[in-house]
Amino acid sequence: MSAVVIVTPAGVCECLYTEAIDLWKLGDLTVSRASDIAFDNDSQLWVVRDTGYRELYRHCSREACLEWERDYLDQQETAKHGGLK
C-alpha cells in the first residue's frame, strides 16, 4: 500500500491515516473520520457511508469495502489539492 502526505502552503500535512508512515513524528496529530463502514443487517451487506451518512458503496465483503474506501478517499484527497504532479 502506498501513502501520500500532502503539505499545504500553510505547512499543514494532510493524508489518509496510515501506519505505513510514522505520522506522529511529524508533530501533533488531528484525526477525523472521513467515512464509516458498518454491516447492514437488512441487506446483509457492508456499507460505506460518508460523514453525512450518505451511502457511497456496499459489498458482501468488508475487505472489499475497506479497499474501495481507501481508493475513494485517496481520489477525493488528490482532487481536493488539484491532483498530484
Backbone as CSV, one residue per row, in Angstrom:
resi,resn,N_x,N_y,N_z,CA_x,CA_y,CA_z,C_x,C_y,C_z
1,MET,0.830,-1.166,0.000,0.000,0.000,0.000,0.884,1.241,0.000
2,SER,0.564,2.196,-0.827,1.326,3.438,-0.859,0.637,4.480,0.017
3,ALA,1.364,5.481,0.412,0.828,6.549,1.234,1.297,7.874,0.662
4,VAL,0.404,8.849,0.668,0.725,10.177,0.168,0.465,11.179,1.282
5,VAL,1.441,12.028,1.549,1.285,13.113,2.504,1.382,14.411,1.715
6,ILE,0.336,15.220,1.810,0.303,16.494,1.107,0.601,17.595,2.114
7,VAL,1.567,18.437,1.794,1.908,19.564,2.647,1.308,20.811,2.016
8,THR,0.394,21.456,2.725,-0.283,22.645,2.208,0.665,23.845,2.281
9,PRO,0.330,24.935,1.580,1.162,26.143,1.669,1.307,26.669,3.100
10,ALA,0.339,26.339,3.958,0.409,26.770,5.357,1.291,25.845,6.195
11,GLY,1.836,24.801,5.556,2.712,23.877,6.274,1.984,22.762,6.997
12,VAL,0.699,22.589,6.712,-0.093,21.529,7.331,0.004,20.278,6.472
13,CYS,0.243,19.143,7.105,0.296,17.867,6.392,-1.084,17.235,6.420
14,GLU,-1.561,16.808,5.246,-2.860,16.153,5.147,-2.680,14.822,4.447
15,CYS,-3.390,13.808,4.954,-3.316,12.482,4.344,-4.384,11.585,4.938
16,LEU,-4.529,10.430,4.336,-5.333,9.385,4.953,-4.451,8.722,5.992
17,TYR,-4.998,8.489,7.169,-4.181,7.900,8.228,-3.686,6.521,7.806
18,THR,-2.431,6.292,8.041,-1.820,5.006,7.767,-0.694,4.771,8.758
19,GLU,-0.433,3.541,9.035,0.703,3.227,9.884,1.932,2.920,9.041
20,ALA,1.813,3.099,7.711,2.952,2.916,6.810,3.978,4.032,7.020
21,ILE,3.521,5.157,7.562,4.387,6.294,7.875,4.174,6.620,9.350
22,ASP,5.249,6.879,10.077,5.118,7.282,11.483,4.677,8.745,11.539
23,LEU,3.387,8.973,11.328,2.865,10.338,11.236,3.103,11.144,12.509
24,TRP,3.086,10.484,13.647,3.287,11.202,14.904,4.652,11.868,14.967
25,LYS,5.604,11.398,14.147,6.939,12.020,14.122,6.908,13.400,13.466
26,LEU,5.817,13.683,12.737,5.667,14.995,12.106,5.155,16.047,13.088
27,GLY,4.642,15.604,14.223,4.098,16.526,15.225,2.764,16.025,15.731
28,ASP,2.054,16.900,16.441,0.748,16.532,16.984,-0.222,16.221,15.852
29,LEU,-1.028,15.185,16.054,-1.997,14.769,15.045,-3.389,15.270,15.392
30,THR,-4.141,15.610,14.364,-5.574,15.848,14.471,-6.208,14.871,13.511
31,VAL,-6.993,13.939,14.038,-7.563,12.870,13.225,-9.079,12.995,13.239
32,SER,-9.683,12.913,12.059,-11.143,12.911,11.964,-11.573,11.858,10.954
33,ARG,-12.738,11.287,11.184,-13.260,10.249,10.294,-13.752,10.891,8.999
34,ALA,-13.439,10.248,7.893,-13.917,10.707,6.587,-15.069,9.844,6.101
35,SER,-15.200,8.655,6.682,-16.269,7.736,6.293,-16.444,6.690,7.383
36,ASP,-17.441,5.837,7.183,-17.723,4.790,8.145,-18.141,3.533,7.391
37,ILE,-17.726,2.374,7.876,-18.125,1.097,7.283,-18.862,0.312,8.356
38,ALA,-20.101,-0.076,8.050,-20.906,-0.827,9.016,-21.706,-1.901,8.286
39,PHE,-22.019,-2.959,9.011,-22.803,-4.045,8.441,-24.281,-3.696,8.527
40,ASP,-24.989,-3.840,7.404,-26.425,-3.591,7.341,-27.142,-4.934,7.488
41,ASN,-27.785,-5.128,8.613,-28.449,-6.408,8.884,-29.545,-6.733,7.876
42,ASP,-30.290,-5.717,7.425,-31.397,-5.961,6.498,-30.920,-6.494,5.149
43,SER,-29.892,-5.857,4.602,-29.393,-6.263,3.279,-28.322,-7.341,3.362
44,GLN,-27.765,-7.533,4.585,-26.676,-8.489,4.794,-25.422,-8.100,4.003
45,LEU,-25.198,-6.791,3.878,-24.037,-6.254,3.174,-23.326,-5.238,4.059
46,TRP,-22.038,-5.043,3.794,-21.259,-3.974,4.418,-21.502,-2.709,3.624
47,VAL,-21.664,-1.581,4.320,-21.999,-0.315,3.663,-20.982,0.749,4.065
48,VAL,-20.469,1.477,3.061,-19.573,2.616,3.287,-20.423,3.880,3.206
49,ARG,-20.326,4.715,4.236,-21.082,5.974,4.247,-20.128,7.130,4.561
50,ASP,-20.471,8.302,4.027,-19.681,9.491,4.348,-20.144,10.047,5.690
51,THR,-19.550,11.142,6.125,-19.870,11.701,7.443,-21.286,12.257,7.510
52,GLY,-21.909,12.504,6.361,-23.306,12.934,6.322,-24.271,11.762,6.238
53,TYR,-23.748,10.553,6.413,-24.492,9.298,6.392,-25.022,8.936,4.999
54,ARG,-24.455,9.571,3.959,-24.821,9.235,2.579,-24.107,7.956,2.182
55,GLU,-24.869,7.003,1.634,-24.269,5.737,1.218,-23.393,5.941,-0.012
56,LEU,-22.179,5.403,0.053,-21.222,5.538,-1.044,-20.983,4.221,-1.779
57,TYR,-21.064,3.112,-1.040,-20.703,1.815,-1.626,-21.204,0.721,-0.703
58,ARG,-21.508,-0.449,-1.279,-21.879,-1.607,-0.456,-21.363,-2.876,-1.111
59,HIS,-21.046,-3.865,-0.272,-20.496,-5.124,-0.774,-20.649,-6.185,0.309
60,CYS,-20.653,-7.445,-0.094,-20.758,-8.530,0.888,-19.449,-8.733,1.652
61,SER,-18.347,-8.199,1.136,-17.042,-8.344,1.772,-16.624,-7.035,2.453
62,ARG,-16.325,-7.112,3.749,-15.831,-5.924,4.454,-14.486,-5.488,3.890
63,GLU,-13.643,-6.455,3.550,-12.332,-6.131,2.983,-12.480,-5.373,1.667
64,ALA,-13.451,-5.761,0.848,-13.706,-5.043,-0.413,-14.135,-3.607,-0.117
65,CYS,-14.932,-3.421,0.928,-15.341,-2.067,1.314,-14.150,-1.248,1.800
66,LEU,-13.259,-1.871,2.573,-12.064,-1.165,3.049,-11.182,-0.737,1.874
67,GLU,-11.016,-1.624,0.902,-10.205,-1.295,-0.273,-10.856,-0.175,-1.082
68,TRP,-12.164,-0.280,-1.294,-12.883,0.764,-2.033,-12.763,2.100,-1.311
69,GLU,-12.930,2.062,0.010,-12.850,3.276,0.822,-11.484,3.952,0.667
70,ARG,-10.406,3.178,0.763,-9.054,3.748,0.606,-8.887,4.397,-0.765
71,ASP,-9.301,3.694,-1.814,-9.181,4.241,-3.175,-10.011,5.508,-3.330
72,TYR,-11.253,5.459,-2.867,-12.157,6.609,-2.975,-11.604,7.820,-2.230
73,LEU,-11.173,7.618,-0.987,-10.670,8.737,-0.194,-9.350,9.266,-0.746
74,ASP,-8.504,8.393,-1.278,-7.277,8.848,-1.953,-7.623,9.763,-3.125
75,GLN,-8.600,9.360,-3.926,-9.025,10.172,-5.074,-9.594,11.516,-4.617
76,GLN,-10.413,11.493,-3.558,-11.007,12.727,-3.033,-9.924,13.684,-2.530
77,GLU,-8.945,13.156,-1.809,-7.876,13.996,-1.264,-7.007,14.558,-2.395
78,THR,-6.722,13.735,-3.389,-5.920,14.197,-4.532,-6.657,15.292,-5.282
79,ALA,-7.937,15.099,-5.528,-8.740,16.104,-6.240,-8.838,17.410,-5.440
80,LYS,-8.930,17.287,-4.132,-9.008,18.460,-3.248,-7.791,19.356,-3.405
81,HIS,-6.659,18.759,-3.695,-5.408,19.520,-3.809,-4.967,19.718,-5.260
82,GLY,-5.884,19.522,-6.195,-5.581,19.795,-7.592,-4.802,18.702,-8.293
83,GLY,-4.769,17.517,-7.751,-4.057,16.410,-8.376,-2.577,16.437,-8.034
84,LEU,-1.956,15.296,-8.176,-0.518,15.197,-7.923,0.227,15.281,-9.240
85,LYS,1.271,16.017,-9.253,2.048,16.216,-10.481,3.290,15.353,-10.441
